[in-house]
Amino acid sequence: MLQRRLTIHGLVQGVGFRAALAREARRRGLAGWVRNRSDGTVEAVVAGDPAAVDEMTRWAARGPPAARVTRVDAEPASGEFDGFEMRPTA
């Protein structure tokens, strides 16, 4: 199992990014969470099959149609997750 923390920059809040990311992660069988951050980014931790985590990372670089992603920072993560959840803004 691979775990990765993603920080997505650009026009990513107010465009349905969190809900779309959660839907895509669940579709790929991933666990973890997603939330908006007060600095205007979206943060997510995705955990699961390495190929699915890589697919999710590529998806995050595009996002939903209304998003304009400028950069995705990815780093190793760790934790225990039961499903995929949307968390409140941090």
N, C-alpha and C positions, 0 to 999 in steps of 0.2 A: 504494500500500500504506500502511496506517495501522498504527501501533504504539502500544500503550497499556499502562502499568503500573497494575495494580489492587491495592489493599490492602483486604482484606475483613475487617471487624470483626464481632464478635458470637460466638455459639456456632458456631464454624466449624472447630474441630479435634476429632478423635475422632468425626466424623459422616460420614466418607467424602467430604468436600468436595474434597480434591485429586484423587482418582480420578474423581469425577463431573465436575469442571471439565475435566480432561484429556480425558475421553471426549467432552464437549460441544464442546470446542475442535477436536478431531480431526474430529468429525462435520461441523463447519462449515468444514473445510479450513484452519484457522488453524495458525500456527507459534508457538513460544515455549516457556514453561515455567511451572510452578507449584510452590510449596513452602510448608511451614509456617514460621512465624517464632517465635522463642522468646518473643515478647511475646503470643502467643495469636492473632495474625492469620494470614491466608493471603495470600500475595503471588503475583501472576502477571504475566507479560508476554504479551500476545496480539498477534499480528501477522498482517495479511492484508487482505482486502477490507474497506473501511470499513463496509459494511452488516453484515458478519459480526462485526466487532469490536464494533460497537454492540449487536448481538444478544447477544454474549457478556457484555458489560458489564451488560446488563439481566438476563441469566440469573444472573450473580454476585450481584446484589442479592437474589435468592431463594435460590439454591443448591439442594442436594438436600433431600429432605423433612425430614430430622432437623435440618438447620441452622436457626439463628435469626440472620439477618444484621441488624445494626443500622445499618451504614454501609458504603459502598464509596467509597474515594478513588481517583480516576482521574487520571492525568497522562501526558503524552507520554513515550514510551520510544524507544530506538534499539538496534539490534543486528542480528546476523545469526543466523538460526535455521534448523535443518534438522529439520523435524518439530516435534512437541510432546512435551516430557518432564516427568516428575515429578522434582524435585530434592530433596536432603536438607534438613532443617531448618537454617535460618540463625539 
